[in-house]
């Protein structure tokens, strides 16, 4: 495990201006107002926030900038926005609306040159690449890249793509296991471990947290940021409880959220 503090990152999956949460990228249910959620998570001690417009790419539109502005106004921690960010211009619009960082996934896969272009324009610290994956035993790592919100298989090995992404200078990679998404059965630890070993990037654990021990397992596998949605949205686990648990198990976490009052 790294000595760097591990960050807790609630994720606001957005559809039609509301926070939602699904299981395996489907079976979507409402989870509240994004501004209220953001404000509550900042007060509870979140270290970062993510907002993902989960249907922007498949609907062929950009991220909802009014939602980004409203959430940014209520947020006191670093704030990453993804969904529909296809080029430098759309990334710039999201950053200008108040996001601290952008996350790109399908567009980066289809046009990898957008990754170094964004890094040149905004700096590596503001560009995250997200990778949706599912298991495929026919590939070298056993994991395949999916795009379009997990709808489209690519035939590309996920760890090899992660290695290529890191080669562009990306400092944060956010892999989400389709098998684990919303299932609360635990993060996909072999995926986290493989990416952490293959790249120098910070790996964001995403997809599957259901119990306190799942977060600790992700850290032990090499994750530097712990992203979760349903366990926070539906009050299964509280952020202060999670931080106390991690500290009790020897994991360094920020004492207070960066920028919190």
C-alpha positions in Angstrom: 0.0 0.0 0.0 1.1 3.5 -0.7 1.8 6.0 2.1 -0.3 8.6 0.4 -3.7 9.3 1.9 -6.5 7.3 0.3 -9.4 9.5 -0.8 -13.1 8.7 -0.5 -15.1 9.7 -3.6 -18.9 9.5 -3.7 -20.1 9.3 -7.3 -23.2 11.1 -8.6 -24.5 9.2 -11.6 -26.8 11.6 -13.5 -29.7 11.1 -15.8 -32.3 13.8 -16.6 -30.8 16.1 -13.9 -31.3 13.6 -11.1 -28.9 11.3 -9.2 -29.6 7.7 -10.1 -28.0 4.3 -9.4 -28.3 1.0 -11.3 -27.0 -2.5 -11.0 -24.7 -3.8 -13.7 -25.3 -0.5 -15.6 -29.1 -1.2 -15.8 -32.1 -1.3 -13.4 -31.8 2.4 -12.7 -33.5 4.0 -9.6 -33.6 7.5 -8.4 -31.2 8.6 -5.6 -31.9 12.3 -5.1 -31.1 15.8 -6.1 -27.4 16.3 -7.2 -26.9 19.6 -5.3 -28.3 18.2 -2.1 -26.2 15.1 -2.4 -23.1 17.1 -3.2 -23.6 19.4 -0.2 -24.3 16.5 2.1 -21.2 14.6 1.0 -18.9 17.6 1.5 -20.3 18.1 5.0 -19.8 14.4 5.8 -16.1 14.5 4.9 -15.8 13.3 1.3 -12.4 14.0 -0.2 -13.5 14.3 -3.8 -16.7 14.0 -5.8 -17.5 12.5 -9.2 -20.4 13.4 -11.4 -21.1 11.1 -14.4 -23.7 12.0 -17.0 -24.3 8.3 -17.7 -26.4 8.7 -20.9 -24.7 11.7 -22.5 -22.5 9.5 -24.8 -25.2 7.2 -26.0 -27.6 10.1 -26.6 -24.9 11.9 -28.6 -24.9 15.1 -26.5 -22.7 17.0 -24.2 -22.7 17.0 -20.4 -25.5 19.1 -18.8 -23.6 22.2 -17.9 -26.3 23.7 -15.8 -26.1 20.7 -13.5 -22.3 21.0 -13.3 -22.6 24.7 -12.4 -25.1 24.0 -9.7 -23.2 21.2 -8.2 -19.9 23.1 -8.4 -21.4 26.0 -6.4 -22.3 23.6 -3.6 -19.0 21.6 -3.6 -16.0 22.3 -1.4 -13.8 19.4 -2.6 -12.2 18.5 -6.0 -14.9 17.7 -8.4 -14.6 15.4 -11.5 -17.1 15.4 -14.3 -17.5 12.7 -17.0 -20.0 11.8 -19.7 -20.2 13.2 -23.2 -16.7 14.7 -23.0 -15.5 14.0 -26.5 -12.9 16.7 -27.2 -10.9 19.6 -25.9 -13.9 22.0 -26.4 -16.4 19.9 -24.5 -13.8 19.4 -21.7 -13.1 23.1 -21.6 -16.9 23.9 -21.2 -17.2 21.5 -18.3 -14.1 23.0 -16.5 -15.4 26.5 -17.2 -18.7 25.5 -15.6 -16.9 24.7 -12.4 -15.5 21.2 -12.5 -11.9 20.7 -11.3 -11.2 17.7 -13.5 -12.8 15.9 -16.5 -13.1 12.2 -17.1 -13.3 10.8 -20.6 -14.0 7.2 -21.6 -15.7 6.2 -24.9 -14.3 9.2 -26.8 -10.8 8.6 -25.5 -11.1 5.0 -26.7 -12.4 5.9 -30.1 -9.9 8.7 -30.6 -6.9 8.2 -28.3 -5.3 11.4 -29.6 -7.8 13.4 -27.5 -6.0 12.2 -24.4 -2.7 14.0 -25.0 -4.6 16.9 -26.5 -6.5 17.4 -23.2 -3.3 17.0 -21.2 -1.5 19.6 -23.2 -4.5 22.0 -22.8 -5.4 21.5 -19.2 -2.5 19.6 -17.5 -2.3 16.0 -16.6 -3.8 16.6 -13.1 -7.1 17.6 -14.6 -7.6 14.6 -17.0 -8.9 11.2 -15.8 -9.5 8.3 -18.2 -12.4 6.0 -17.2 -12.4 2.4 -18.4 -15.6 0.3 -18.2 -14.7 -3.4 -18.3 -16.2 -6.8 -18.2 -14.6 -10.2 -17.8 -13.5 -12.0 -21.0 -11.3 -15.0 -20.4 -10.1 -15.1 -24.0 -8.1 -11.9 -23.5 -4.6 -11.8 -21.9 -5.7 -10.0 -18.7 -9.2 -11.6 -18.6 -10.8 -8.2 -18.9 -12.3 -6.4 -22.0 -12.9 -2.7 -22.5 -16.5 -1.7 -23.0 -17.7 1.7 -24.3 -21.0 3.6 -24.6 -21.9 3.3 -21.0 -21.0 -0.4 -20.9 -23.1 -1.3 -23.9 -20.5 -2.0 -26.5 -17.8 -4.6 -26.4 -14.5 -3.6 -28.1 -12.5 -6.8 -28.1 -9.6 -4.8 -26.5 -7.7 -6.0 -23.4 -8.5 -3.6 -20.5 -5.1 -3.8 -18.9 -3.3 -3.2 -22.1 -5.5 -0.2 -22.8 -4.8 1.1 -19.3 -1.1 0.8 -20.0 -1.5 2.8 -23.2 -3.5 5.4 -21.4 -0.8 5.8 -18.7 1.7 6.2 -21.5 0.0 9.4 -22.6 0.7 10.9 -19.1 -2.6 10.2 -17.5 -2.2 10.3 -13.7 -5.6 8.8 -12.7 -7.4 5.8 -14.2 -10.9 5.0 -13.2 -11.9 1.4 -14.1 -15.4 0.2 -13.4 -16.3 -3.5 -13.4 -19.6 -4.1 -15.2 -19.9 -7.3 -13.2 -19.5 -5.5 -9.9 -21.5 -2.2 -10.6 -24.1 -1.7 -8.0 -24.0 -5.3 -6.9 -22.4 -4.6 -3.5 -20.4 -7.8 -3.7 -17.0 -6.2 -3.5 -14.7 -4.4 -5.9 -13.1 -6.4 -8.7 -9.8 -6.8 -6.9 -7.8 -8.6 -9.7 -8.7 -5.8 -12.1 -7.5 -3.1 -9.6 -4.3 -5.1 -8.9 -3.5 -5.7 -12.5 -3.9 -2.0 -13.4 -2.0 -0.8 -10.3 0.9 -3.2 -11.3 0.8 -2.3 -15.0 0.8 1.5 -14.6 2.1 4.3 -12.4 -1.4 5.9 -12.4 -3.5 6.3 -9.3 -6.3 3.7 -9.6 -9.8 4.6 -8.6 -11.7 1.6 -7.3 -15.2 1.6 -8.7 -18.1 -0.8 -8.9 -19.2 -3.2 -6.2 -18.7 -1.7 -2.7 -21.2 -3.1 -0.3 -19.4 -3.5 3.1 -16.6 -1.7 5.0 -14.2 -4.5 4.3 -14.6 -4.1 0.5 -13.0 -0.7 0.7 -10.0 -2.0 2.7 -9.6 -4.9 0.2 -9.4 -2.3 -2.6 -6.7 -0.4 -0.9 -4.7 -3.6 -0.3 -5.1 -4.3 -4.0 -3.6 -1.0 -5.0 -6.4 1.6 -5.2 -5.6 5.2 -4.2 -9.2 6.5 -4.5 -12.3 4.7 -3.3 -15.4 5.6 -5.4 -18.8 4.4 -4.4 -22.4 5.4 -5.0 -25.3 3.2 -3.7 -23.8 2.5 -0.2 -23.5 6.3 0.3 -26.7 7.3 -1.5 -28.9 4.8 0.4 -27.1 5.4 3.8 -25.7 1.9 4.1 -22.3 3.3 5.0 -21.5 6.7 6.3 -18.3 8.4 5.2 -17.1 9.2 8.8 -17.7 5.5 9.6 -15.7 4.4 6.6 -12.8 6.7 7.4 -12.7 5.5 11.0 -12.6 1.9 9.8 -9.8 2.5 7.3 -7.7 4.4 9.9 -8.2 1.6 12.4 -6.8 -0.8 9.8 -3.7 1.4 9.2 -4.9 3.2 6.1 -4.0 6.9 5.9 -7.0 9.1 5.1 -7.4 12.9 5.1 -8.5 14.1 8.5 -10.9 16.6 6.8 -12.1 17.1 3.3 -9.7 19.4 1.3 -11.3 22.8 1.1 -14.0 21.9 3.7 -15.0 24.7 6.1 
